[in-house]
Amino acid sequence: MGKESVLLPMVGKIVSVDVATGDVVEEDQQIGTFESMKMEMPVFSPYAGTVVEVTVSKGDVAEADQVFCVVETD
């Protein structure tokens, strides 16, 4: 088991956060949405496991490579 950070690819505003601490996620599952350059883009988890920390909230302005959440992998 290890902890892996899910990073945002670019600067944007968080539109939705679809996971919470304790949720089990699958690889490539959509876990949220952010808006950048007037386009909404999904955030996918590249890891399967359990969400141990969510570091953003709806409405936050996030930087490129900012951590969206942390997933403990199996």
Secondary structure, DSSP 8 states (H G I E B T S, - for coil): -EEEEEE-SSSEEEEEE---TT-EE-TT-EEEEEEETTEEEEEE-SS-EEEEEE---TT-EE-TT-EEEEEEE-
